Amino acid sequence: MSDNGDYFAQNRTAQIRNWIMSEMLRGGGYAAAVLVGVGLLVWVIYLIGLLLPAESRDTPPPMPFSHLEAPQDPTTTLHG
């Protein structure tokens, strides 16, 4: 049983390849954690928005010029 074969004896190339793979997997795990965190934050904001009354969605914006308005009805002409 003292002969372990090539399973535990890795050359330098295999060690570097395994280290690179572990670093990429760790980075992917960090990216997945950030993605899940942002998703949870958006979901919490959505749940807080559900607690607001329905009339709050129909109120005008607090800034008078923060939304676009058409200056006239586009189906009418200038001269009548």
Secondary structure as GFF3:
##gff-version 3
##sequence-region A 1 80
A	DSSP	alpha_helix	12	51	.	.	.	ID=ss1
A	DSSP	three_ten_helix	54	57	.	.	.	ID=ss2
###
